[in-house]
Amino acid sequence: MTASEPTAQADWKVDTESSGKEVPLQDDKKLKNCFIGSIDQGTTSTRFLIFNGLGVPVASHQTEFKQMHPHSGWMEQDPREIVESVEACIEEATKSFTEKGHSIDSIRAIGITSQRETTVLWDKDTGEPLHNAIAWPDTRTQSIVRELKSRKGADRLQAICGLPLSTYPSALKLTWLLRNVKDVQQAYDAGRLMFGTVDTWLLYCLNGGKERGVHLTDSTNASRTMFVDLHRLEYSPEVLDFFQLNPEKIHLPKIVPCSDAEAFGSLASGVLKGKKITGCLGDQSAALVGQLGFEPGMAKNTYGTGCFLLYNVGEKPVMSSHGLLATVAYNFGGKRKPVYALEGSIAVAGSAVKYVVNNLKFVDSSSKISDCAASVEDNGGCYFVTAFSGLFAPYWIDDARGTIFGITQYTQQGHIARAAMEATCFQTKAILDAMEKDSGRKLTELAVDGGMTDSDLCMQTQADIINIPVDRPVMRESTALGSAIVAGFAVDVWTGFEELKEINKEDRTIFKPQLPAEESDKMYKKWTKAVEMSKGWLDSDAES
């Protein structure tokens, strides 16, 4: 069934606002009592939300989990704790759901969305992790990146997989683990090494581990490893050979579409035991789906631990020549073709806010950072290049480090707090400029979601810097909603994109530019100068 085909039994109405085609007449009462669970496993916390068929969350639970930083630039997570956090959130959210009078039987399916690139390795025979997960912002692979850039064939990689050689993709993390962890080396040599990103690890564990042996990933997460031919959505022998991987010694997960009624299995234990998992996609793809970015030219920006801007380019990948990534936006499977996106990835966004709170101690919680920033009229000439993990798109400067410029005796806490928030806004402008060059189109409005969007000051600043309106929804759990949507499509909660057009559309806030363009341009020029001055802080021979 294609996206525009309604169910045969549906009543009909004419969509007068967009296509003019006949589409299914929504049964709001039925949808209100039909539910989908959504696992949203992020970089620093895990959530489980239960949405009704109108896209409204009716129950949720969130818990943070431990981040480990054994050395400067390193970031690890305990794979077991990740699974435990998911199980705990499912239990608590479901408890809240039933206490509100709903029945577990009314939950039709479960979707999973997760942090991408974060790499987990485990033993096929034992089902146990062989090392902590290496998280996506980790920069320990910088020396490997420099080495591989000089290896024969390096210049062909991005045209195949859409990603540049950097510390970001999973392939580099796997390379480091194979070189430095004895248990990983031994498992590889014995043909027992299981590889996966967080989605694959969750699917494996939630299905019961080695007993069922479910080893899958979806197209969006697979496209973040570097191993996948973006045009064919299959593992590339050329890329695997470049990374000197023998596919007979490492178990790579099977790649499937994001939405499937059978492939992802079901929960093997817990209060929702037996419930089918019918959707899976990477967190940024999920946010694009949750923002209903189904048409070429639509874009969203998610302000989480990092900040990620995805721009729908349609059914053929566009390889960037201006520092952006080519990736799979979503893949609903069936007769629908995969849809691709250009992506701009900012390594540090909400984590800069946490740095100001936890390390600089300006305020005692992230929710107060906006008030601190609002205590001054502007940044006071202060620019904070938040390159804690180098700079990602569109710069790709691995040897940059976090640097504050323009400090004088006049500088106050509010100036630095404001500069930390503005850093994400400036980088978003750089990405939008690059997207305009790659796509030939200028965005007219930016849809946003994520924790930092709670700040009116931050969103107004963003609108001022990019000089286009910023569109913020009331319900900002776009990532979890996207996971619910792909899961719901697999079990026919919805059958066409037209049925989703009213989801999360009420009472959105539009932030219009208020700063004169000349002033905004002047600020951006200073930001660009600060970026140039932040380069070269890591010695070229330093081990990462």
C-alpha positions as a printed Julia matrix, in Angstrom:
544×3 Matrix{Float64}:
   0.0     0.0    0.0
   1.41    3.38  -0.94
   1.39    6.48   1.22
  -1.61    7.92  -0.61
  -3.79    4.8   -0.57
  -6.49    4.69   2.13
  -7.93    1.54   3.62
 -10.72    0.06   1.58
 -13.25    0.34   4.4
 -12.6     4.0    5.18
 -15.1     6.78   4.67
 -13.8     9.51   2.39
 -13.33   13.25   2.4
 -11.6    15.67   0.05
  -8.33   17.17   1.3
  -8.99   20.76   0.27
  -5.96   22.2    2.05
  -3.18   20.4    0.21
  -3.43   17.72  -2.44
  -7.15   17.92  -3.28
  -7.19   14.1   -3.25
  -9.69   11.91  -1.45
  -8.23   10.68   1.85
  -9.55    8.57   4.73
 -12.0    10.23   7.09
 -10.38   10.06  10.5
 -12.28    8.35  13.31
 -10.95   10.51  16.15
 -12.79    8.56  18.83
 -11.23    5.31  17.67
  -7.76    6.84  17.37
  -8.07    8.38  20.83
  -8.41    4.89  22.28
  -5.71    3.24  20.19
  -2.19    3.44  21.68
   1.41    2.98  20.64
   4.42    2.76  22.94
   7.63    4.58  22.06
  11.08    3.84  23.46
  13.24    6.98  23.14
  16.78    6.03  24.15
  18.92    9.18  24.08
  22.5    10.14  24.82
  22.0    10.96  28.5
  18.51    9.71  29.33
  15.87    7.17  28.35
  12.12    7.69  28.01
   9.1     5.56  27.32
   6.0     7.36  26.13
   2.58    6.01  25.22
   0.79    7.99  22.49
  -2.78    7.72  21.34
  -3.66    7.63  17.66
  -4.05   11.41  17.6
  -0.37   11.8   18.52
  -1.05   12.89  22.09
   1.18   11.42  24.84
  -0.94    9.97  27.65
   1.79    8.47  29.86
   5.55    8.7   30.1
   8.57    8.06  32.28
  12.15    9.26  31.97
  15.37    8.3   33.69
  18.97    9.4   33.25
  21.87    6.99  33.1
  25.57    7.31  33.82
  28.05    8.85  31.4
  31.68    7.78  31.85
  34.64    9.95  30.84
  37.76    7.86  31.61
  40.01   10.29  29.7
  39.68   13.72  28.15
  37.52   13.46  25.03
  36.32    9.94  25.86
  32.66    9.14  26.5
  31.4     5.68  27.41
  28.14    4.11  28.53
  27.3     0.79  30.19
  25.31   -1.29  27.65
  23.55   -3.17  30.44
  22.49    0.06  32.14
  21.04    1.29  28.86
  18.81   -1.78  28.65
  17.88   -1.53  32.33
  16.87    2.11  31.85
  14.56    1.12  29.0
  12.97   -1.66  31.02
  12.46    0.64  34.01
  10.84    3.34  31.87
   8.48    0.81  30.27
   7.39   -0.44  33.69
   6.78    3.0   35.18
   5.06    4.56  32.16
   2.8     1.52  31.77
   1.91    1.72  35.45
   0.88    5.36  34.96
  -1.04    4.36  31.83
  -3.12    1.72  33.6
  -3.68    3.95  36.64
  -5.39    6.39  34.26
  -7.9     3.67  33.39
  -6.38    2.44  30.13
  -5.92   -1.21  29.23
  -2.6    -2.74  28.23
  -4.52   -4.6   25.52
  -5.14   -1.27  23.77
  -1.4    -0.8   23.1
  -1.07   -1.93  19.51
   2.71   -1.9   19.08
   6.06   -0.53  20.23
   8.5     1.71  18.38
  12.18    2.27  19.17
  14.27    5.34  18.5
  17.78    5.75  19.83
  21.01    7.67  19.8
  22.96    6.9   16.65
  26.61    5.92  15.96
  27.17    4.84  19.58
  28.84    1.45  19.25
  28.2    -1.75  21.21
  30.1    -5.02  20.78
  29.14   -8.33  22.36
  29.98  -12.03  22.27
  27.69  -14.22  20.16
  28.1   -17.21  22.48
  27.5   -15.45  25.79
  25.38  -12.49  24.73
  27.47  -10.29  27.03
  29.07   -6.94  26.12
  32.8    -7.0   25.5
  33.37   -3.35  26.42
  31.48   -0.26  27.39
  29.6     1.37  24.54
  31.62    4.14  22.91
  29.23    7.08  22.58
  28.89    9.15  19.44
  30.61   12.35  20.78
  33.74   10.38  21.79
  36.93   11.72  20.17
  39.51    9.04  21.04
  39.76    8.02  17.38
  41.32   11.28  16.15
  44.73    9.71  15.46
  43.04    6.85  13.59
  41.09    9.35  11.49
  44.32   11.09  10.49
  45.9     7.74   9.63
  42.96    6.51   7.55
  42.68    9.75   5.59
  46.01    8.85   3.98
  44.98    5.24   3.23
  44.29    4.33  -0.39
  40.6     4.61  -1.19
  39.82    7.2    1.5
  38.78    9.72  -1.14
  36.01    7.4   -2.37
  34.29    6.71   0.94
  31.93    9.67   1.22
  30.55    9.12  -2.28
  29.57    5.6   -1.19
  28.31    6.06   2.36
  27.59    9.8    2.58
  29.8    10.34   5.64
  33.31   11.81   5.93
  36.09   10.16   7.84
  35.77   11.64  11.32
  35.47   10.59  14.94
  31.67   10.55  14.52
  30.68    7.32  12.67
  30.59    3.85  14.22
  33.28    2.46  11.9
  36.02    4.44  13.62
  34.89    3.34  17.08
  34.92   -0.31  15.98
  38.42    0.14  14.57
  39.66    1.5   17.91
  38.05   -1.35  19.86
  39.59   -3.99  17.57
  43.02   -2.44  18.04
  42.88   -1.81  21.77
  40.6    -4.31  23.54
  41.88   -7.88  23.8
  38.43   -9.46  24.33
  37.18   -7.78  21.18
  40.19   -8.96  19.17
  39.73  -12.53  20.38
  36.01  -12.58  19.63
  36.69  -11.25  16.12
  39.38  -13.86  15.44
  37.01  -16.61  16.63
  34.09  -15.31  14.56
  31.99  -14.5   17.65
  32.0   -10.69  17.46
  28.56   -9.09  17.3
  28.43   -5.45  16.18
  25.61   -2.99  16.61
  24.52    0.53  17.32
  22.19    1.09  20.29
  19.06    0.15  18.32
  20.57   -3.23  17.46
  21.63   -3.86  21.05
  18.17   -2.97  22.36
  16.41   -5.18  19.82
  18.74   -8.05  20.73
  18.2    -7.69  24.48
  14.49   -6.84  24.52
  13.81   -9.9   22.37
  15.52  -12.12  24.94
  19.18  -11.99  23.97
  21.03  -14.99  22.61
  18.0   -17.3   22.97
  16.21  -15.59  20.06
  19.34  -14.07  18.54
  17.55  -11.12  16.92
  20.29   -9.11  15.19
  18.81   -6.25  13.15
  19.18   -2.6   12.39
  17.06   -0.25  10.34
  18.13    1.77   7.3
  18.54    5.07   9.16
  20.81    3.73  11.89
  22.75    1.58   9.42
  23.49    4.67   7.33
  25.41    6.15  10.29
  28.04    3.41  10.51
  29.96    4.2    7.27
  29.62    0.55   6.25
  26.52    0.99   4.07
  26.23    1.88   0.41
  23.74    4.7    0.67
  22.41    4.13  -2.84
  21.65    0.42  -2.35
  21.17    0.29   1.44
  23.42   -2.73   1.64
  26.81   -3.25   3.25
  29.55   -2.08   0.9
  32.32   -4.63   0.29
  34.61   -1.75  -0.72
  34.08    0.09   2.56
  34.45   -3.07   4.65
  37.69   -3.81   2.8
  38.91   -0.26   3.44
  38.44   -0.79   7.18
  40.12   -4.21   6.84
  37.08   -6.09   8.13
  36.42   -9.7    7.23
  32.61  -10.12   7.09
  33.03  -13.78   8.01
  34.59  -12.82  11.34
  32.19  -10.08  12.42
  28.43  -10.36  12.66
  26.83   -7.25  11.14
  23.1    -6.75  11.74
  20.62   -7.35   8.93
  19.31   -4.07   7.48
  15.52   -3.71   7.28
  13.09   -0.8    6.71
  12.05    1.36   9.69
   8.46    0.09   9.72
   7.75   -3.66   9.72
   5.02   -5.73  11.39
   7.2    -8.8   11.97
  10.94   -8.23  11.56
  11.73   -6.55  14.9
  10.23   -9.25  17.12
   8.53   -8.61  20.45
   9.25   -7.85  24.09
  10.39  -11.05  25.8
   9.67   -9.97  29.37
   8.15   -7.3   31.58
   4.73   -5.77  31.89
   4.37   -5.5   28.09
   5.67   -9.01  27.38
   4.58  -10.18  23.95
   3.93   -6.72  22.53
   5.34   -6.45  19.02
   8.1    -4.04  18.15
   7.08   -2.73  14.73
   9.15    0.4   14.23
  12.79    1.42  14.63
  14.77    4.43  13.46
  17.56    6.76  14.56
  16.62    9.65  16.81
  17.13   12.43  14.28
  15.19   10.63  11.58
  12.45   10.05  14.15
  12.3    13.77  14.89
  11.89   14.54  11.17
   9.03   12.04  11.0
   7.55   13.45  14.22
   7.64   16.93  12.66
   5.85   15.45   9.61
   8.73   16.37   7.31
   7.5    14.13   4.5
   8.0    16.49   1.55
  11.3    17.45  -0.13
  12.4    20.84   1.16
  11.05   20.29   4.68
  13.52   20.5    7.56
  13.7    20.21  11.32
  16.31   21.08  13.94
  16.52   19.11  17.18
  18.28   20.76  20.13
  19.33   17.93  22.43
  22.73   16.92  23.79
  23.9    17.84  20.31
  21.94   19.67  17.63
  20.9    18.04  14.38
  19.32   19.64  11.35
  17.76   17.29   8.77
  16.57   18.5    5.36
  14.4    16.18   3.24
  15.91   15.86  -0.27
  13.56   13.18  -1.62
  14.13    9.69  -2.98
  17.72   10.1   -4.18
  20.67   10.87  -1.9
  22.4    14.23  -2.38
  26.13   14.13  -1.68
  27.19   17.36  -0.04
  30.1    19.44  -1.24
  29.74   21.92   1.62
  30.44   19.92   4.76
  27.09   18.22   5.34
  26.22   14.53   5.63
  24.06   12.46   3.32
  21.84   10.07   5.25
  18.63    8.08   5.16
  15.76   10.24   6.41
  13.28    7.37   6.77
  12.27    4.15   5.03
   8.71    2.94   5.57
   9.26   -0.12   3.37
   6.7    -1.91   1.24
   6.05   -0.02  -1.98
   7.38    3.23  -0.51
  10.88    4.17  -1.55
  13.51    5.24   0.99
  13.72    8.99   1.52
  17.04   10.74   2.05
  18.21   13.87   3.85
  21.08   16.27   4.1
  22.16   16.54   7.71
  24.1    19.08   9.68
  25.38   17.67  12.98
  26.47   19.87  15.88
  28.3    17.88  18.55
  27.61   20.21  21.47
  24.3    21.97  22.18
  22.47   21.04  25.38
  25.73   19.63  26.7
  27.13   23.19  26.6
  24.29   24.26  28.87
  25.11   21.39  31.22
  28.74   22.48  31.18
  27.79   25.98  32.3
  25.63   24.47  35.06
  27.84   21.61  36.26
  31.35   22.92  35.61
  31.08   26.7   35.82
  28.34   26.58  38.5
  26.6    29.72  37.21
  23.17   28.28  38.09
  22.0    25.1   39.81
  19.87   23.65  36.99
  19.68   23.75  33.2
  16.2    25.24  33.37
  17.67   28.44  34.86
  20.3    29.04  32.19
  17.9    31.11  30.09
  17.23   33.44  33.03
  20.98   33.82  33.55
  21.44   34.68  29.87
  18.53   37.13  30.0
  20.18   39.04  32.87
  22.24   40.88  30.24
  21.1    42.59  27.03
  23.54   40.84  24.7
  26.68   38.7   24.73
  28.89   41.66  25.64
  31.27   40.78  22.82
  31.74   37.25  24.2
  31.81   34.26  21.81
  31.96   30.67  23.09
  33.1    28.09  20.52
  31.79   24.96  22.25
  34.17   22.56  20.5
  34.38   20.04  23.34
  34.52   17.22  20.75
  36.0    19.26  17.94
  33.58   20.9   15.51
  31.2    18.85  13.39
  29.21   20.16  10.39
  29.87   22.07   8.34
  33.41   22.67   9.64
  34.76   19.17  10.51
  37.66   20.53  12.56
  38.89   17.68  14.76
  41.64   19.71  16.44
  39.42   22.57  17.61
  38.72   22.83  21.32
  36.25   24.77  23.44
  37.34   28.4   23.49
  35.82   31.62  24.86
  36.8    34.83  23.09
  36.15   38.47  23.97
  36.36   38.24  27.76
  37.06   41.56  29.47
  36.59   42.93  32.97
  33.07   43.81  31.84
  32.18   40.13  31.19
  29.58   38.67  33.55
  28.11   35.21  34.0
  25.14   36.19  31.87
  27.36   37.05  28.92
  29.01   33.61  28.96
  25.67   31.85  29.47
  24.23   33.74  26.52
  27.31   32.96  24.42
  26.93   29.25  25.19
  23.34   29.32  23.9
  24.26   31.44  20.89
  26.95   28.94  19.84
  24.31   26.44  18.75
  22.38   29.17  16.92
  25.47   30.3   15.0
  26.34   26.74  14.0
  22.76   26.23  12.84
  23.14   29.25  10.54
  26.37   27.79   9.13
  24.53   24.55   8.39
  21.57   26.31   6.77
  23.94   28.3    4.55
  25.62   25.04   3.48
  22.24   23.38   2.82
  21.2    26.27   0.59
  24.38   25.81  -1.45
  23.93   22.02  -1.73
  20.19   22.02  -2.45
  19.8    25.29  -4.33
  16.87   26.18  -2.05
  16.61   28.64   0.81
  14.59   27.47   3.78
  11.69   29.79   4.62
  10.91   28.45   8.11
  12.63   26.13  10.58
  10.7    23.56  12.65
  12.36   22.9   16.0
  12.14   20.53  18.96
  14.27   19.27  21.84
  15.11   20.49  25.33
  16.77   23.79  24.45
  13.62   24.92  22.62
  11.96   25.42  26.01
  13.9    28.7   26.16
  12.05   31.52  24.42
  15.28   33.52  24.49
  17.2    30.79  22.68
  14.52   30.4   20.0
  14.2    34.15  19.47
  17.98   34.33  19.18
  17.88   31.52  16.64
  15.3    33.35  14.53
  17.36   36.55  14.71
  20.58   34.83  13.62
  19.13   32.8   10.71
  16.72   35.6    9.75
  13.75   33.28   9.12
  10.86   32.28  11.43
  11.34   29.45  13.93
   8.32   27.16  14.44
   8.04   25.48  17.86
   5.3    22.95  18.7
   3.57   22.74  22.06
   4.31   19.02  22.34
   8.08   18.81  21.79
   8.54   15.06  22.01
   8.92   14.88  18.23
  11.52   12.1   18.4
   9.32    9.76  20.41
   6.32   10.68  18.25
   8.26    9.75  15.11
   9.04    6.34  16.58
   5.35    5.86  17.37
   4.37    6.87  13.82
   6.61    4.31  12.09
   5.41    1.61  14.5
   1.79    2.63  13.94
   2.11    2.45  10.16
   3.24   -1.17  10.42
   0.01   -2.19  12.18
  -2.31    0.09  10.15
  -3.08    2.63  12.85
  -2.42    4.99   9.95
  -2.05    4.04   6.3
  -1.22    7.33   4.6
   0.76   10.45   5.46
  -2.33   12.59   4.85
  -3.9    11.09   7.96
  -1.15   12.64  10.09
  -1.47   16.22   8.86
  -3.19   17.55  11.99
  -0.97   15.82  14.53
   0.76   18.27  16.9
  -0.25   21.3   14.81
  -2.28   23.24  17.38
  -0.95   26.26  19.28
   2.53   26.27  17.77
   4.71   29.3   18.56
   6.33   31.2   15.7
   9.41   33.24  16.58
   9.93   35.91  13.92
  13.27   37.69  13.41
  13.48   40.93  15.36
  17.15   41.85  15.01
  18.17   43.93  11.97
  19.92   41.74   9.38
  23.0    43.99   9.46
  23.43   43.41  13.2
  22.91   39.67  12.83
  25.49   39.51  10.03
  27.98   41.43  12.16
  27.58   38.91  15.02
  27.98   35.98  12.65
  31.21   37.4   11.21
  32.65   37.55  14.73
  31.52   33.95  15.35
  33.25   32.86  12.14
  36.44   34.6   13.28
  36.21   32.81  16.64
  35.86   29.43  14.88
  39.02   30.1   12.88
  40.89   30.98  16.07
  39.75   27.8   17.84
  41.64   25.53  15.43
  44.85   23.67  16.14
  44.58   23.16  19.9
  45.28   19.44  19.63
  48.88   18.54  18.84
  49.11   16.65  15.56
  50.97   13.76  17.19
  48.72   13.54  20.26
  46.97   10.26  20.97
  43.22   10.59  21.21
